[in-house]
Amino acid sequence: MSRPRKTVEVDPELFRAVYDSPASLPGRHRWVTPEHDVRRLEKLLGMPAGSVGAPLWVSGDQPDCPRCGRRQTWLDIVSSALKGVHDRMMIATVILGERKYVNTEVPAAIAGVHCLDCHHPIDGLRSFKCHNWAYAFEALQEVLARMDGGISRSAL
């Protein structure tokens, strides 16, 4: 029986000690979300272009979609999460904010992720993180205030 998923806020020093290195990510492979997917992610969330400047890391047992071969990124994770799991303001706050969160369970596959292109379920992603240590609170508030009412998937 697996333990329920639990996410808790941690002290920034502990977060850095445990998660600063990409080597800490579980899974056989580790990669960074490419720039074009980061820009699409900003559009999906309704953020001003260029808001996300930190590397968006992903790890897993298989980096590419088994059906279409697309490299899986934060864009796939976020687009899946926006379907009833999290709202875009919460996701933007996590990506850009100073508060750090970790999941406390043994890293298993991230549930509910689907390939953005072919919609195939992805079960090999294990972790994702953002190295964003110093995003100013005022700048975060400005980005959140400027986020529009949302961008349709067809615009991506």
C-alpha positions in Angstrom: 0.0 0.0 0.0 1.4 3.4 -1.0 1.4 6.4 1.3 -0.9 9.3 0.2 0.8 12.2 -1.6 1.6 15.1 0.7 3.2 18.4 -0.2 4.7 20.7 2.5 6.4 24.0 2.6 10.0 23.8 3.7 12.7 26.3 4.8 14.7 27.7 1.8 18.0 26.3 3.3 16.6 22.8 3.5 15.1 23.1 0.0 18.5 24.1 -1.4 20.4 21.4 0.4 18.1 18.7 -0.9 16.9 19.9 -4.3 19.6 22.3 -5.6 21.3 19.8 -7.7 19.6 18.2 -10.7 21.3 15.0 -9.6 18.7 14.9 -6.7 15.9 14.3 -9.2 14.6 10.7 -9.3 14.5 8.6 -12.5 17.1 7.5 -15.0 17.0 10.8 -17.0 17.1 14.5 -16.2 16.4 17.4 -18.6 15.5 21.0 -18.8 12.3 22.3 -20.5 13.3 23.9 -23.8 12.9 27.6 -24.2 10.0 27.3 -26.8 8.0 25.2 -24.3 8.7 27.7 -21.5 7.2 30.4 -23.7 4.2 28.2 -24.6 3.8 27.6 -20.8 3.7 31.3 -20.2 1.0 31.7 -22.8 -1.0 28.8 -21.4 -0.9 30.5 -17.9 -1.6 34.0 -19.3 1.8 35.3 -18.1 3.6 38.1 -19.8 6.3 36.7 -22.2 9.7 36.3 -20.5 8.2 35.9 -17.0 9.9 32.6 -16.4 13.6 32.9 -16.4 14.7 29.9 -14.3 15.5 26.5 -15.6 12.4 24.2 -15.4 13.8 20.7 -14.7 12.1 17.4 -15.3 13.2 13.9 -14.5 11.8 10.4 -15.3 12.4 7.0 -16.6 11.6 7.9 -20.2 11.9 11.5 -21.4 9.8 11.2 -24.6 6.2 10.3 -25.2 6.0 6.7 -26.2 3.3 7.4 -28.8 4.5 10.5 -30.6 8.1 10.9 -29.4 7.6 14.5 -28.1 10.0 15.4 -25.3 7.9 15.7 -22.1 8.3 19.0 -20.2 6.7 21.3 -17.7 4.3 22.3 -20.4 2.8 18.8 -20.4 2.7 18.7 -16.6 1.1 22.1 -16.3 -1.4 21.7 -19.1 -2.5 18.4 -17.5 -2.7 20.0 -14.0 -4.9 22.8 -15.3 -7.6 20.2 -16.0 -9.1 20.3 -12.6 -6.1 19.8 -10.3 -4.6 23.3 -9.9 -5.5 26.8 -11.1 -3.2 28.9 -13.1 -2.6 31.5 -10.4 -1.4 28.8 -8.0 0.9 27.3 -10.6 2.3 30.8 -11.5 2.9 31.5 -7.8 4.8 28.2 -7.3 6.9 28.8 -10.4 7.8 32.4 -9.7 7.5 32.6 -5.9 10.0 32.5 -3.1 8.2 29.8 -1.1 9.5 26.3 -1.7 7.5 23.0 -1.7 8.5 19.4 -1.7 6.5 16.2 -2.0 7.0 13.9 1.0 6.1 10.5 -0.6 8.6 8.2 -2.2 8.9 9.5 -5.8 6.6 7.5 -8.0 5.3 8.6 -11.4 3.5 11.9 -11.5 -0.2 11.0 -11.8 -2.5 12.4 -14.5 0.0 13.8 -17.0 -0.8 13.5 -20.7 1.2 14.5 -23.7 0.1 17.9 -24.9 0.4 16.9 -28.6 -1.2 13.4 -28.8 -2.9 13.3 -25.4 -1.3 9.9 -24.6 -1.1 9.2 -20.8 2.5 9.7 -19.6 3.5 7.5 -16.6 7.3 7.8 -16.6 7.7 11.3 -15.3 9.0 11.3 -11.7 9.8 14.8 -10.7 9.9 18.5 -11.7 11.4 21.6 -10.2 12.3 25.2 -10.8 15.6 26.8 -9.7 14.1 30.2 -9.0 15.7 31.5 -5.8 15.4 35.3 -5.9 12.3 36.3 -7.7 11.3 39.6 -6.0 7.9 39.6 -4.3 6.9 42.9 -6.0 7.8 41.5 -9.4 5.8 38.3 -8.7 2.8 40.4 -7.7 3.1 42.4 -11.0 3.2 39.3 -13.1 0.2 37.8 -11.3 -1.7 41.1 -11.7 -0.9 41.2 -15.5 -1.9 37.6 -16.1 -4.9 37.8 -18.5 -8.1 35.7 -18.4 -6.3 32.7 -20.0 -5.2 31.5 -23.4 -7.1 28.8 -25.2 -5.2 25.6 -26.0 -5.8 26.4 -29.7 -3.7 29.5 -29.4 -0.7 27.3 -28.4 
